Amino acid sequence: MGASSVGSAGYGLIGMRERVAPHGGTLTVGPQADGGFAVVADLPLTTDEAARQPSSTNGVVGY
């Protein structure tokens, strides 16, 4: 996948930041000490949404 395949389709880091911001969230990205790269989106939950989260996940959803 070359540079020409990366366009302004909104799927990159800027696009992710633009999608998180209107919802009151933040996006943190950057290299990690172990050599990896992290992308973390923090999105606020309403009281109702938080009440529906399983207590074991502490509101964190990941893969």
N, C-alpha and C positions, 0 to 999 in steps of 0.2 A: 504494500500500500504506500504509494508515494505522496509527496506533498500536494500534488494536484488533486488527490482524492479528498483532501481535507478542505472543506469549503465553509461557508457561513450557514450551514444547515441547522446550527444551534445545538449540536450534539457534543461539543467540546466543553472545556472547563468554563468558558465564558457563558455558554448556553445554560450549563447547569446552574451557575451563579444567578443568572437572570431568572431562572424558574424558581429558585429557592427564595429569593428576596421578597417577592410580592406576598409570600405567606409568612413573613416575619422570621424566616430562618437564616442560617448562615452556612456558607460552604468553606471548608478549610481543606487546602490541598498542599502537597509538597513531599519532597523526598524524606525518607525515614532513615534513621541511623543504621538500620540493618541492610540498607541498600534498596529497599522497596519504595513504593510511592503510595501515599494514602490520599483518599478522597473521602471526606466526611461531611455529610449534610445533616445539620441539626435543624429540625422543624418542631415548632411548638405544637402541643396538643391542646385541644379544648378539654375542659373538665370531663365531659362525657366520653371523649376519645380516650383519655387517660384511664378512666374507670374501666374501660373495656380491655385494656392491655393486661396480658397475663403477668402476675406479680413476679414470676421467675425471670422475665426478660428485663425488668426495670425500665420498660419503655424503649429498649434498644432492639432494632431489627437489623440483622446483618446476614451476610452470606459468607 
